[in-house]
Amino acid sequence: MRAVVTVMPKAGVLDPQGKAIGHALAGLGFGGVGEVRAGKVIELDLAETDPDRARAAAEEMARRLLANPVIESWRVAVEGS
């Protein structure tokens, strides 16, 4: 089973990478781009076959390692069976 964890900076948290991307886009002539937030996507191939258990495991991985709960939020999507 595959789990996809998307990690993003929480609202109100400084995002220097997002700011740099936004600045670079403007420099390349891409006008009209508002705020840019940069995060990460982690794909996990799990041996678990139960979707609820796979989601719970991925949530625990995100909470304990993949994200910093103080400054980042995350969401988990489980794919396959």
mmCIF file of the N, C-alpha and C atoms, coordinates in Angstrom:
data_MODEL
# 
_entry.id   MODEL 
# 
loop_
_atom_site.group_PDB 
_atom_site.id 
_atom_site.type_symbol 
_atom_site.label_atom_id 
_atom_site.label_alt_id 
_atom_site.label_comp_id 
_atom_site.label_asym_id 
_atom_site.label_entity_id 
_atom_site.label_seq_id 
_atom_site.pdbx_PDB_ins_code 
_atom_site.Cartn_x 
_atom_site.Cartn_y 
_atom_site.Cartn_z 
_atom_site.occupancy 
_atom_site.B_iso_or_equiv 
_atom_site.pdbx_formal_charge 
_atom_site.auth_seq_id 
_atom_site.auth_comp_id 
_atom_site.auth_asym_id 
_atom_site.auth_atom_id 
_atom_site.pdbx_PDB_model_num 
ATOM 1   N N  . MET A 1 1  ? 0.842  -1.164 0.000   1.00 0.00 ? 1  MET A N  1 
ATOM 2   C CA . MET A 1 1  ? 0.000  0.000  0.000   1.00 0.00 ? 1  MET A CA 1 
ATOM 3   C C  . MET A 1 1  ? 0.893  1.234  0.000   1.00 0.00 ? 1  MET A C  1 
ATOM 4   N N  . ARG A 1 2  ? 0.461  2.252  -0.689  1.00 0.00 ? 2  ARG A N  1 
ATOM 5   C CA . ARG A 1 2  ? 1.272  3.465  -0.797  1.00 0.00 ? 2  ARG A CA 1 
ATOM 6   C C  . ARG A 1 2  ? 0.618  4.603  -0.017  1.00 0.00 ? 2  ARG A C  1 
ATOM 7   N N  . ALA A 1 3  ? 1.434  5.311  0.743   1.00 0.00 ? 3  ALA A N  1 
ATOM 8   C CA . ALA A 1 3  ? 0.976  6.497  1.462   1.00 0.00 ? 3  ALA A CA 1 
ATOM 9   C C  . ALA A 1 3  ? 1.791  7.683  0.969   1.00 0.00 ? 3  ALA A C  1 
ATOM 10  N N  . VAL A 1 4  ? 1.109  8.794  0.782   1.00 0.00 ? 4  VAL A N  1 
ATOM 11  C CA . VAL A 1 4  ? 1.770  10.025 0.367   1.00 0.00 ? 4  VAL A CA 1 
ATOM 12  C C  . VAL A 1 4  ? 1.551  11.050 1.473   1.00 0.00 ? 4  VAL A C  1 
ATOM 13  N N  . VAL A 1 5  ? 2.649  11.541 2.028   1.00 0.00 ? 5  VAL A N  1 
ATOM 14  C CA . VAL A 1 5  ? 2.599  12.538 3.094   1.00 0.00 ? 5  VAL A CA 1 
ATOM 15  C C  . VAL A 1 5  ? 3.040  13.872 2.505   1.00 0.00 ? 5  VAL A C  1 
ATOM 16  N N  . THR A 1 6  ? 2.169  14.860 2.585   1.00 0.00 ? 6  THR A N  1 
ATOM 17  C CA . THR A 1 6  ? 2.483  16.208 2.107   1.00 0.00 ? 6  THR A CA 1 
ATOM 18  C C  . THR A 1 6  ? 2.699  17.095 3.324   1.00 0.00 ? 6  THR A C  1 
ATOM 19  N N  . VAL A 1 7  ? 3.868  17.699 3.409   1.00 0.00 ? 7  VAL A N  1 
ATOM 20  C CA . VAL A 1 7  ? 4.249  18.534 4.550   1.00 0.00 ? 7  VAL A CA 1 
ATOM 21  C C  . VAL A 1 7  ? 4.394  19.971 4.064   1.00 0.00 ? 7  VAL A C  1 
ATOM 22  N N  . MET A 1 8  ? 3.741  20.894 4.771   1.00 0.00 ? 8  MET A N  1 
ATOM 23  C CA . MET A 1 8  ? 3.786  22.315 4.408   1.00 0.00 ? 8  MET A CA 1 
ATOM 24  C C  . MET A 1 8  ? 4.039  23.158 5.653   1.00 0.00 ? 8  MET A C  1 
ATOM 25  N N  . PRO A 1 9  ? 4.673  24.331 5.477   1.00 0.00 ? 9  PRO A N  1 
ATOM 26  C CA . PRO A 1 9  ? 4.806  25.241 6.612   1.00 0.00 ? 9  PRO A CA 1 
ATOM 27  C C  . PRO A 1 9  ? 3.415  25.692 7.065   1.00 0.00 ? 9  PRO A C  1 
ATOM 28  N N  . LYS A 1 10 ? 3.246  25.831 8.367   1.00 0.00 ? 10 LYS A N  1 
ATOM 29  C CA . LYS A 1 10 ? 1.971  26.325 8.891   1.00 0.00 ? 10 LYS A CA 1 
ATOM 30  C C  . LYS A 1 10 ? 1.779  27.782 8.479   1.00 0.00 ? 10 LYS A C  1 
ATOM 31  N N  . ALA A 1 11 ? 0.523  28.188 8.403   1.00 0.00 ? 11 ALA A N  1 
ATOM 32  C CA . ALA A 1 11 ? 0.212  29.585 8.096   1.00 0.00 ? 11 ALA A CA 1 
ATOM 33  C C  . ALA A 1 11 ? 0.872  30.478 9.145   1.00 0.00 ? 11 ALA A C  1 
ATOM 34  N N  . GLY A 1 12 ? 1.448  31.561 8.702   1.00 0.00 ? 12 GLY A N  1 
ATOM 35  C CA . GLY A 1 12 ? 2.090  32.497 9.614   1.00 0.00 ? 12 GLY A CA 1 
ATOM 36  C C  . GLY A 1 12 ? 3.545  32.183 9.910   1.00 0.00 ? 12 GLY A C  1 
ATOM 37  N N  . VAL A 1 13 ? 4.022  31.028 9.490   1.00 0.00 ? 13 VAL A N  1 
ATOM 38  C CA . VAL A 1 13 ? 5.427  30.659 9.700   1.00 0.00 ? 13 VAL A CA 1 
ATOM 39  C C  . VAL A 1 13 ? 6.239  31.165 8.514   1.00 0.00 ? 13 VAL A C  1 
ATOM 40  N N  . LEU A 1 14 ? 7.362  31.807 8.802   1.00 0.00 ? 14 LEU A N  1 
ATOM 41  C CA . LEU A 1 14 ? 8.239  32.311 7.750   1.00 0.00 ? 14 LEU A CA 1 
ATOM 42  C C  . LEU A 1 14 ? 8.653  31.164 6.832   1.00 0.00 ? 14 LEU A C  1 
ATOM 43  N N  . ASP A 1 15 ? 8.545  31.393 5.521   1.00 0.00 ? 15 ASP A N  1 
ATOM 44  C CA . ASP A 1 15 ? 8.895  30.379 4.525   1.00 0.00 ? 15 ASP A CA 1 
ATOM 45  C C  . ASP A 1 15 ? 9.905  30.984 3.553   1.00 0.00 ? 15 ASP A C  1 
ATOM 46  N N  . PRO A 1 16 ? 11.202 30.999 3.917   1.00 0.00 ? 16 PRO A N  1 
ATOM 47  C CA . PRO A 1 16 ? 12.200 31.629 3.059   1.00 0.00 ? 16 PRO A CA 1 
ATOM 48  C C  . PRO A 1 16 ? 12.319 30.965 1.686   1.00 0.00 ? 16 PRO A C  1 
ATOM 49  N N  . GLN A 1 17 ? 12.135 29.659 1.608   1.00 0.00 ? 17 GLN A N  1 
ATOM 50  C CA . GLN A 1 17 ? 12.209 28.981 0.316   1.00 0.00 ? 17 GLN A CA 1 
ATOM 51  C C  . GLN A 1 17 ? 11.049 29.426 -0.577  1.00 0.00 ? 17 GLN A C  1 
ATOM 52  N N  . GLY A 1 18 ? 9.868  29.524 -0.019  1.00 0.00 ? 18 GLY A N  1 
ATOM 53  C CA . GLY A 1 18 ? 8.716  30.006 -0.778  1.00 0.00 ? 18 GLY A CA 1 
ATOM 54  C C  . GLY A 1 18 ? 8.918  31.430 -1.255  1.00 0.00 ? 18 GLY A C  1 
ATOM 55  N N  . LYS A 1 19 ? 9.472  32.285 -0.379  1.00 0.00 ? 19 LYS A N  1 
ATOM 56  C CA . LYS A 1 19 ? 9.751  33.675 -0.765  1.00 0.00 ? 19 LYS A CA 1 
ATOM 57  C C  . LYS A 1 19 ? 10.754 33.731 -1.908  1.00 0.00 ? 19 LYS A C  1 
ATOM 58  N N  . ALA A 1 20 ? 11.806 32.916 -1.827  1.00 0.00 ? 20 ALA A N  1 
ATOM 59  C CA . ALA A 1 20 ? 12.828 32.900 -2.876  1.00 0.00 ? 20 ALA A CA 1 
ATOM 60  C C  . ALA A 1 20 ? 12.239 32.430 -4.205  1.00 0.00 ? 20 ALA A C  1 
ATOM 61  N N  . ILE A 1 21 ? 11.385 31.423 -4.165  1.00 0.00 ? 21 ILE A N  1 
ATOM 62  C CA . ILE A 1 21 ? 10.741 30.939 -5.388  1.00 0.00 ? 21 ILE A CA 1 
ATOM 63  C C  . ILE A 1 21 ? 9.849  32.025 -5.974  1.00 0.00 ? 21 ILE A C  1 
ATOM 64  N N  . GLY A 1 22 ? 9.071  32.682 -5.132  1.00 0.00 ? 22 GLY A N  1 
ATOM 65  C CA . GLY A 1 22 ? 8.204  33.763 -5.602  1.00 0.00 ? 22 GLY A CA 1 
ATOM 66  C C  . GLY A 1 22 ? 8.996  34.886 -6.234  1.00 0.00 ? 22 GLY A C  1 
ATOM 67  N N  . HIS A 1 23 ? 10.105 35.243 -5.601  1.00 0.00 ? 23 HIS A N  1 
ATOM 68  C CA . HIS A 1 23 ? 10.968 36.305 -6.128  1.00 0.00 ? 23 HIS A CA 1 
ATOM 69  C C  . HIS A 1 23 ? 11.548 35.897 -7.489  1.00 0.00 ? 23 HIS A C  1 
ATOM 70  N N  . ALA A 1 24 ? 12.005 34.650 -7.588  1.00 0.00 ? 24 ALA A N  1 
ATOM 71  C CA . ALA A 1 24 ? 12.580 34.157 -8.844  1.00 0.00 ? 24 ALA A CA 1 
ATOM 72  C C  . ALA A 1 24 ? 11.529 34.111 -9.952  1.00 0.00 ? 24 ALA A C  1 
ATOM 73  N N  . LEU A 1 25 ? 10.317 33.702 -9.620  1.00 0.00 ? 25 LEU A N  1 
ATOM 74  C CA . LEU A 1 25 ? 9.246  33.678 -10.621 1.00 0.00 ? 25 LEU A CA 1 
ATOM 75  C C  . LEU A 1 25 ? 8.962  35.077 -11.149 1.00 0.00 ? 25 LEU A C  1 
ATOM 76  N N  . ALA A 1 26 ? 8.922  36.052 -10.246 1.00 0.00 ? 26 ALA A N  1 
ATOM 77  C CA . ALA A 1 26 ? 8.702  37.438 -10.670 1.00 0.00 ? 26 ALA A CA 1 
ATOM 78  C C  . ALA A 1 26 ? 9.840  37.900 -11.572 1.00 0.00 ? 26 ALA A C  1 
ATOM 79  N N  . GLY A 1 27 ? 11.078 37.525 -11.222 1.00 0.00 ? 27 GLY A N  1 
ATOM 80  C CA . GLY A 1 27 ? 12.232 37.893 -12.033 1.00 0.00 ? 27 GLY A CA 1 
ATOM 81  C C  . GLY A 1 27 ? 12.216 37.264 -13.415 1.00 0.00 ? 27 GLY A C  1 
ATOM 82  N N  . LEU A 1 28 ? 11.541 36.130 -13.537 1.00 0.00 ? 28 LEU A N  1 
ATOM 83  C CA . LEU A 1 28 ? 11.426 35.458 -14.831 1.00 0.00 ? 28 LEU A CA 1 
ATOM 84  C C  . LEU A 1 28 ? 10.229 35.962 -15.642 1.00 0.00 ? 28 LEU A C  1 
ATOM 85  N N  . GLY A 1 29 ? 9.536  36.946 -15.091 1.00 0.00 ? 29 GLY A N  1 
ATOM 86  C CA . GLY A 1 29 ? 8.428  37.532 -15.826 1.00 0.00 ? 29 GLY A CA 1 
ATOM 87  C C  . GLY A 1 29 ? 7.070  36.913 -15.554 1.00 0.00 ? 29 GLY A C  1 
ATOM 88  N N  . PHE A 1 30 ? 6.986  36.058 -14.556 1.00 0.00 ? 30 PHE A N  1 
ATOM 89  C CA . PHE A 1 30 ? 5.692  35.474 -14.206 1.00 0.00 ? 30 PHE A CA 1 
ATOM 90  C C  . PHE A 1 30 ? 4.981  36.393 -13.221 1.00 0.00 ? 30 PHE A C  1 
ATOM 91  N N  . GLY A 1 31 ? 4.249  37.357 -13.765 1.00 0.00 ? 31 GLY A N  1 
ATOM 92  C CA . GLY A 1 31 ? 3.520  38.292 -12.918 1.00 0.00 ? 31 GLY A CA 1 
ATOM 93  C C  . GLY A 1 31 ? 2.240  37.654 -12.400 1.00 0.00 ? 31 GLY A C  1 
ATOM 94  N N  . GLY A 1 32 ? 1.670  38.262 -11.412 1.00 0.00 ? 32 GLY A N  1 
ATOM 95  C CA . GLY A 1 32 ? 0.396  37.789 -10.896 1.00 0.00 ? 32 GLY A CA 1 
ATOM 96  C C  . GLY A 1 32 ? 0.493  36.606 -9.955  1.00 0.00 ? 32 GLY A C  1 
ATOM 97  N N  . VAL A 1 33 ? 1.696  36.221 -9.563  1.00 0.00 ? 33 VAL A N  1 
ATOM 98  C CA . VAL A 1 33 ? 1.844  35.133 -8.598  1.00 0.00 ? 33 VAL A CA 1 
ATOM 99  C C  . VAL A 1 33 ? 1.805  35.746 -7.214  1.00 0.00 ? 33 VAL A C  1 
ATOM 100 N N  . GLY A 1 34 ? 0.865  35.284 -6.403  1.00 0.00 ? 34 GLY A N  1 
ATOM 101 C CA . GLY A 1 34 ? 0.753  35.777 -5.034  1.00 0.00 ? 34 GLY A CA 1 
ATOM 102 C C  . GLY A 1 34 ? 1.756  35.081 -4.134  1.00 0.00 ? 34 GLY A C  1 
ATOM 103 N N  . GLU A 1 35 ? 1.306  34.765 -2.953  1.00 0.00 ? 35 GLU A N  1 
ATOM 104 C CA . GLU A 1 35 ? 2.170  34.094 -1.987  1.00 0.00 ? 35 GLU A CA 1 
ATOM 105 C C  . GLU A 1 35 ? 2.562  32.705 -2.491  1.00 0.00 ? 35 GLU A C  1 
ATOM 106 N N  . VAL A 1 36 ? 3.811  32.339 -2.274  1.00 0.00 ? 36 VAL A N  1 
ATOM 107 C CA . VAL A 1 36 ? 4.312  31.008 -2.628  1.00 0.00 ? 36 VAL A CA 1 
ATOM 108 C C  . VAL A 1 36 ? 4.728  30.317 -1.336  1.00 0.00 ? 36 VAL A C  1 
ATOM 109 N N  . ARG A 1 37 ? 4.248  29.101 -1.130  1.00 0.00 ? 37 ARG A N  1 
ATOM 110 C CA . ARG A 1 37 ? 4.634  28.288 0.021   1.00 0.00 ? 37 ARG A CA 1 
ATOM 111 C C  . ARG A 1 37 ? 5.303  27.029 -0.522  1.00 0.00 ? 37 ARG A C  1 
ATOM 112 N N  . ALA A 1 38 ? 6.451  26.678 0.010   1.00 0.00 ? 38 ALA A N  1 
ATOM 113 C CA . ALA A 1 38 ? 7.188  25.496 -0.447  1.00 0.00 ? 38 ALA A CA 1 
ATOM 114 C C  . ALA A 1 38 ? 7.150  24.431 0.649   1.00 0.00 ? 38 ALA A C  1 
ATOM 115 N N  . GLY A 1 39 ? 6.835  23.228 0.255   1.00 0.00 ? 39 GLY A N  1 
ATOM 116 C CA . GLY A 1 39 ? 6.792  22.110 1.189   1.00 0.00 ? 39 GLY A CA 1 
ATOM 117 C C  . GLY A 1 39 ? 7.506  20.912 0.604   1.00 0.00 ? 39 GLY A C  1 
ATOM 118 N N  . LYS A 1 40 ? 7.119  19.735 1.080   1.00 0.00 ? 40 LYS A N  1 
ATOM 119 C CA . LYS A 1 40 ? 7.733  18.512 0.572   1.00 0.00 ? 40 LYS A CA 1 
ATOM 120 C C  . LYS A 1 40 ? 6.684  17.407 0.513   1.00 0.00 ? 40 LYS A C  1 
ATOM 121 N N  . VAL A 1 41 ? 6.927  16.460 -0.377  1.00 0.00 ? 41 VAL A N  1 
ATOM 122 C CA . VAL A 1 41 ? 6.056  15.293 -0.529  1.00 0.00 ? 41 VAL A CA 1 
ATOM 123 C C  . VAL A 1 41 ? 6.906  14.052 -0.306  1.00 0.00 ? 41 VAL A C  1 
ATOM 124 N N  . ILE A 1 42 ? 6.446  13.189 0.587   1.00 0.00 ? 42 ILE A N  1 
ATOM 125 C CA . ILE A 1 42 ? 7.154  11.952 0.889   1.00 0.00 ? 42 ILE A CA 1 
ATOM 126 C C  . ILE A 1 42 ? 6.248  10.788 0.494   1.00 0.00 ? 42 ILE A C  1 
ATOM 127 N N  . GLU A 1 43 ? 6.732  9.912  -0.380  1.00 0.00 ? 43 GLU A N  1 
ATOM 128 C CA . GLU A 1 43 ? 5.977  8.732  -0.805  1.00 0.00 ? 43 GLU A CA 1 
ATOM 129 C C  . GLU A 1 43 ? 6.514  7.520  -0.058  1.00 0.00 ? 43 GLU A C  1 
ATOM 130 N N  . LEU A 1 44 ? 5.613  6.765  0.544   1.00 0.00 ? 44 LEU A N  1 
ATOM 131 C CA . LEU A 1 44 ? 5.985  5.595  1.333   1.00 0.00 ? 44 LEU A CA 1 
ATOM 132 C C  . LEU A 1 44 ? 5.317  4.351  0.762   1.00 0.00 ? 44 LEU A C  1 
ATOM 133 N N  . ASP A 1 45 ? 6.086  3.314  0.472   1.00 0.00 ? 45 ASP A N  1 
ATOM 134 C CA . ASP A 1 45 ? 5.522  2.017  0.111   1.00 0.00 ? 45 ASP A CA 1 
ATOM 135 C C  . ASP A 1 45 ? 5.458  1.200  1.395   1.00 0.00 ? 45 ASP A C  1 
ATOM 136 N N  . LEU A 1 46 ? 4.247  0.902  1.835   1.00 0.00 ? 46 LEU A N  1 
ATOM 137 C CA . LEU A 1 46 ? 4.046  0.219  3.106   1.00 0.00 ? 46 LEU A CA 1 
ATOM 138 C C  . LEU A 1 46 ? 3.609  -1.224 2.876   1.00 0.00 ? 46 LEU A C  1 
ATOM 139 N N  . ALA A 1 47 ? 4.070  -2.124 3.739   1.00 0.00 ? 47 ALA A N  1 
ATOM 140 C CA . ALA A 1 47 ? 3.677  -3.530 3.653   1.00 0.00 ? 47 ALA A CA 1 
ATOM 141 C C  . ALA A 1 47 ? 2.241  -3.732 4.133   1.00 0.00 ? 47 ALA A C  1 
ATOM 142 N N  . GLU A 1 48 ? 1.712  -2.772 4.857   1.00 0.00 ? 48 GLU A N  1 
ATOM 143 C CA . GLU A 1 48 ? 0.352  -2.855 5.405   1.00 0.00 ? 48 GLU A CA 1 
ATOM 144 C C  . GLU A 1 48 ? -0.678 -2.987 4.288   1.00 0.00 ? 48 GLU A C  1 
ATOM 145 N N  . THR A 1 49 ? -1.679 -3.845 4.489   1.00 0.00 ? 49 THR A N  1 
ATOM 146 C CA . THR A 1 49 ? -2.734 -4.025 3.485   1.00 0.00 ? 49 THR A CA 1 
ATOM 147 C C  . THR A 1 49 ? -4.050 -3.377 3.903   1.00 0.00 ? 49 THR A C  1 
ATOM 148 N N  . ASP A 1 50 ? -4.180 -3.022 5.167   1.00 0.00 ? 50 ASP A N  1 
ATOM 149 C CA . ASP A 1 50 ? -5.395 -2.372 5.650   1.00 0.00 ? 50 ASP A CA 1 
ATOM 150 C C  . ASP A 1 50 ? -5.233 -0.850 5.518   1.00 0.00 ? 50 ASP A C  1 
ATOM 151 N N  . PRO A 1 51 ? -6.114 -0.182 4.764   1.00 0.00 ? 51 PRO A N  1 
ATOM 152 C CA . PRO A 1 51 ? -5.962 1.265  4.546   1.00 0.00 ? 51 PRO A CA 1 
ATOM 153 C C  . PRO A 1 51 ? -5.968 2.087  5.830   1.00 0.00 ? 51 PRO A C  1 
ATOM 154 N N  . ASP A 1 52 ? -6.802 1.701  6.798   1.00 0.00 ? 52 ASP A N  1 
ATOM 155 C CA . ASP A 1 52 ? -6.858 2.459  8.051   1.00 0.00 ? 52 ASP A CA 1 
ATOM 156 C C  . ASP A 1 52 ? -5.555 2.338  8.833   1.00 0.00 ? 52 ASP A C  1 
ATOM 157 N N  . ARG A 1 53 ? -4.998 1.149  8.854   1.00 0.00 ? 53 ARG A N  1 
ATOM 158 C CA . ARG A 1 53 ? -3.718 0.961  9.551   1.00 0.00 ? 53 ARG A CA 1 
ATOM 159 C C  . ARG A 1 53 ? -2.575 1.647  8.811   1.00 0.00 ? 53 ARG A C  1 
ATOM 160 N N  . ALA A 1 54 ? -2.619 1.609  7.489   1.00 0.00 ? 54 ALA A N  1 
ATOM 161 C CA . ALA A 1 54 ? -1.592 2.295  6.697   1.00 0.00 ? 54 ALA A CA 1 
ATOM 162 C C  . ALA A 1 54 ? -1.635 3.792  6.970   1.00 0.00 ? 54 ALA A C  1 
ATOM 163 N N  . ARG A 1 55 ? -2.849 4.361  7.004   1.00 0.00 ? 55 ARG A N  1 
ATOM 164 C CA . ARG A 1 55 ? -2.997 5.789  7.296   1.00 0.00 ? 55 ARG A CA 1 
ATOM 165 C C  . ARG A 1 55 ? -2.483 6.113  8.699   1.00 0.00 ? 55 ARG A C  1 
ATOM 166 N N  . ALA A 1 56 ? -2.844 5.282  9.663   1.00 0.00 ? 56 ALA A N  1 
ATOM 167 C CA . ALA A 1 56 ? -2.401 5.513  11.039  1.00 0.00 ? 56 ALA A CA 1 
ATOM 168 C C  . ALA A 1 56 ? -0.878 5.455  11.138  1.00 0.00 ? 56 ALA A C  1 
ATOM 169 N N  . ALA A 1 57 ? -0.267 4.493  10.453  1.00 0.00 ? 57 ALA A N  1 
ATOM 170 C CA . ALA A 1 57 ? 1.195  4.380  10.482  1.00 0.00 ? 57 ALA A CA 1 
ATOM 171 C C  . ALA A 1 57 ? 1.845  5.604  9.846   1.00 0.00 ? 57 ALA A C  1 
ATOM 172 N N  . ALA A 1 58 ? 1.326  6.037  8.703   1.00 0.00 ? 58 ALA A N  1 
ATOM 173 C CA . ALA A 1 58 ? 1.895  7.207  8.024   1.00 0.00 ? 58 ALA A CA 1 
ATOM 174 C C  . ALA A 1 58 ? 1.701  8.468  8.859   1.00 0.00 ? 58 ALA A C  1 
ATOM 175 N N  . GLU A 1 59 ? 0.552  8.596  9.522   1.00 0.00 ? 59 GLU A N  1 
ATOM 176 C CA . GLU A 1 59 ? 0.318  9.744  10.413  1.00 0.00 ? 59 GLU A CA 1 
ATOM 177 C C  . GLU A 1 59 ? 1.345  9.760  11.542  1.00 0.00 ? 59 GLU A C  1 
ATOM 178 N N  . GLU A 1 60 ? 1.605  8.592  12.120  1.00 0.00 ? 60 GLU A N  1 
ATOM 179 C CA . GLU A 1 60 ? 2.586  8.494  13.206  1.00 0.00 ? 60 GLU A CA 1 
ATOM 180 C C  . GLU A 1 60 ? 3.992  8.831  12.705  1.00 0.00 ? 60 GLU A C  1 
ATOM 181 N N  . MET A 1 61 ? 4.341  8.356  11.508  1.00 0.00 ? 61 MET A N  1 
ATOM 182 C CA . MET A 1 61 ? 5.646  8.681  10.922  1.00 0.00 ? 61 MET A CA 1 
ATOM 183 C C  . MET A 1 61 ? 5.782  10.183 10.716  1.00 0.00 ? 61 MET A C  1 
ATOM 184 N N  . ALA A 1 62 ? 4.721  10.804 10.226  1.00 0.00 ? 62 ALA A N  1 
ATOM 185 C CA . ALA A 1 62 ? 4.748  12.253 10.002  1.00 0.00 ? 62 ALA A CA 1 
ATOM 186 C C  . ALA A 1 62 ? 4.921  12.989 11.322  1.00 0.00 ? 62 ALA A C  1 
ATOM 187 N N  . ARG A 1 63 ? 4.155  12.580 12.318  1.00 0.00 ? 63 ARG A N  1 
ATOM 188 C CA . ARG A 1 63 ? 4.206  13.254 13.617  1.00 0.00 ? 63 ARG A CA 1 
ATOM 189 C C  . ARG A 1 63 ? 5.564  13.101 14.294  1.00 0.00 ? 63 ARG A C  1 
ATOM 190 N N  . ARG A 1 64 ? 6.166  11.915 14.159  1.00 0.00 ? 64 ARG A N  1 
ATOM 191 C CA . ARG A 1 64 ? 7.407  11.639 14.876  1.00 0.00 ? 64 ARG A CA 1 
ATOM 192 C C  . ARG A 1 64 ? 8.678  11.995 14.124  1.00 0.00 ? 64 ARG A C  1 
ATOM 193 N N  . LEU A 1 65 ? 8.627  12.033 12.768  1.00 0.00 ? 65 LEU A N  1 
ATOM 194 C CA . LEU A 1 65 ? 9.867  12.240 12.029  1.00 0.00 ? 65 LEU A CA 1 
ATOM 195 C C  . LEU A 1 65 ? 9.737  13.139 10.804  1.00 0.00 ? 65 LEU A C  1 
ATOM 196 N N  . LEU A 1 66 ? 8.726  12.915 9.993   1.00 0.00 ? 66 LEU A N  1 
ATOM 197 C CA . LEU A 1 66 ? 8.677  13.557 8.677   1.00 0.00 ? 66 LEU A CA 1 
ATOM 198 C C  . LEU A 1 66 ? 8.350  15.042 8.730   1.00 0.00 ? 66 LEU A C  1 
ATOM 199 N N  . ALA A 1 67 ? 7.685  15.486 9.781   1.00 0.00 ? 67 ALA A N  1 
ATOM 200 C CA . ALA A 1 67 ? 7.312  16.897 9.906   1.00 0.00 ? 67 ALA A CA 1 
ATOM 201 C C  . ALA A 1 67 ? 7.693  17.407 11.289  1.00 0.00 ? 67 ALA A C  1 
ATOM 202 N N  . ASN A 1 68 ? 7.876  18.701 11.378  1.00 0.00 ? 68 ASN A N  1 
ATOM 203 C CA . ASN A 1 68 ? 8.068  19.354 12.666  1.00 0.00 ? 68 ASN A CA 1 
ATOM 204 C C  . ASN A 1 68 ? 6.709  19.926 13.059  1.00 0.00 ? 68 ASN A C  1 
ATOM 205 N N  . PRO A 1 69 ? 6.004  19.293 14.001  1.00 0.00 ? 69 PRO A N  1 
ATOM 206 C CA . PRO A 1 69 ? 4.640  19.716 14.322  1.00 0.00 ? 69 PRO A CA 1 
ATOM 207 C C  . PRO A 1 69 ? 4.526  21.154 14.829  1.00 0.00 ? 69 PRO A C  1 
ATOM 208 N N  . VAL A 1 70 ? 5.616  21.733 15.266  1.00 0.00 ? 70 VAL A N  1 
ATOM 209 C CA . VAL A 1 70 ? 5.582  23.113 15.753  1.00 0.00 ? 70 VAL A CA 1 
ATOM 210 C C  . VAL A 1 70 ? 5.404  24.092 14.598  1.00 0.00 ? 70 VAL A C  1 
ATOM 211 N N  . ILE A 1 71 ? 6.067  23.840 13.469  1.00 0.00 ? 71 ILE A N  1 
ATOM 212 C CA . ILE A 1 71 ? 6.043  24.808 12.362  1.00 0.00 ? 71 ILE A CA 1 
ATOM 213 C C  . ILE A 1 71 ? 5.467  24.257 11.062  1.00 0.00 ? 71 ILE A C  1 
ATOM 214 N N  . GLU A 1 72 ? 5.146  22.946 11.038  1.00 0.00 ? 72 GLU A N  1 
ATOM 215 C CA . GLU A 1 72 ? 4.646  22.348 9.799   1.00 0.00 ? 72 GLU A CA 1 
ATOM 216 C C  . GLU A 1 72 ? 3.342  21.592 10.053  1.00 0.00 ? 72 GLU A C  1 
ATOM 217 N N  . SER A 1 73 ? 2.508  21.578 9.029   1.00 0.00 ? 73 SER A N  1 
ATOM 218 C CA . SER A 1 73 ? 1.314  20.734 9.050   1.00 0.00 ? 73 SER A CA 1 
ATOM 219 C C  . SER A 1 73 ? 1.491  19.675 7.969   1.00 0.00 ? 73 SER A C  1 
ATOM 220 N N  . TRP A 1 74 ? 0.687  18.622 8.025   1.00 0.00 ? 74 TRP A N  1 
ATOM 221 C CA . TRP A 1 74 ? 0.812  17.563 7.031   1.00 0.00 ? 74 TRP A CA 1 
ATOM 222 C C  . TRP A 1 74 ? -0.552 16.948 6.767   1.00 0.00 ? 74 TRP A C  1 
ATOM 223 N N  . ARG A 1 75 ? -0.616 16.288 5.631   1.00 0.00 ? 75 ARG A N  1 
ATOM 224 C CA . ARG A 1 75 ? -1.794 15.489 5.311   1.00 0.00 ? 75 ARG A CA 1 
ATOM 225 C C  . ARG A 1 75 ? -1.310 14.181 4.698   1.00 0.00 ? 75 ARG A C  1 
ATOM 226 N N  . VAL A 1 76 ? -2.097 13.140 4.915   1.00 0.00 ? 76 VAL A N  1 
ATOM 227 C CA . VAL A 1 76 ? -1.747 11.800 4.449   1.00 0.00 ? 76 VAL A CA 1 
ATOM 228 C C  . VAL A 1 76 ? -2.817 11.318 3.486   1.00 0.00 ? 76 VAL A C  1 
ATOM 229 N N  . ALA A 1 77 ? -2.387 10.800 2.359   1.00 0.00 ? 77 ALA A N  1 
ATOM 230 C CA . ALA A 1 77 ? -3.286 10.150 1.405   1.00 0.00 ? 77 ALA A CA 1 
ATOM 231 C C  . ALA A 1 77 ? -2.804 8.719  1.229   1.00 0.00 ? 77 ALA A C  1 
ATOM 232 N N  . VAL A 1 78 ? -3.725 7.772  1.296   1.00 0.00 ? 78 VAL A N  1 
ATOM 233 C CA . VAL A 1 78 ? -3.388 6.358  1.121   1.00 0.00 ? 78 VAL A CA 1 
ATOM 234 C C  . VAL A 1 78 ? -3.947 5.908  -0.217  1.00 0.00 ? 78 VAL A C  1 
ATOM 235 N N  . GLU A 1 79 ? -3.086 5.268  -1.007  1.00 0.00 ? 79 GLU A N  1 
ATOM 236 C CA . GLU A 1 79 ? -3.461 4.816  -2.347  1.00 0.00 ? 79 GLU A CA 1 
ATOM 237 C C  . GLU A 1 79 ? -3.271 3.312  -2.450  1.00 0.00 ? 79 GLU A C  1 
ATOM 238 N N  . GLY A 1 80 ? -4.041 2.665  -3.301  1.00 0.00 ? 80 GLY A N  1 
ATOM 239 C CA . GLY A 1 80 ? -3.870 1.238  -3.555  1.00 0.00 ? 80 GLY A CA 1 
ATOM 240 C C  . GLY A 1 80 ? -4.574 0.380  -2.538  1.00 0.00 ? 80 GLY A C  1 
ATOM 241 N N  . SER A 1 81 ? -4.402 -0.910 -2.709  1.00 0.00 ? 81 SER A N  1 
ATOM 242 C CA . SER A 1 81 ? -5.009 -1.848 -1.756  1.00 0.00 ? 81 SER A CA 1 
ATOM 243 C C  . SER A 1 81 ? -4.134 -3.068 -1.593  1.00 0.00 ? 81 SER A C  1 
# 
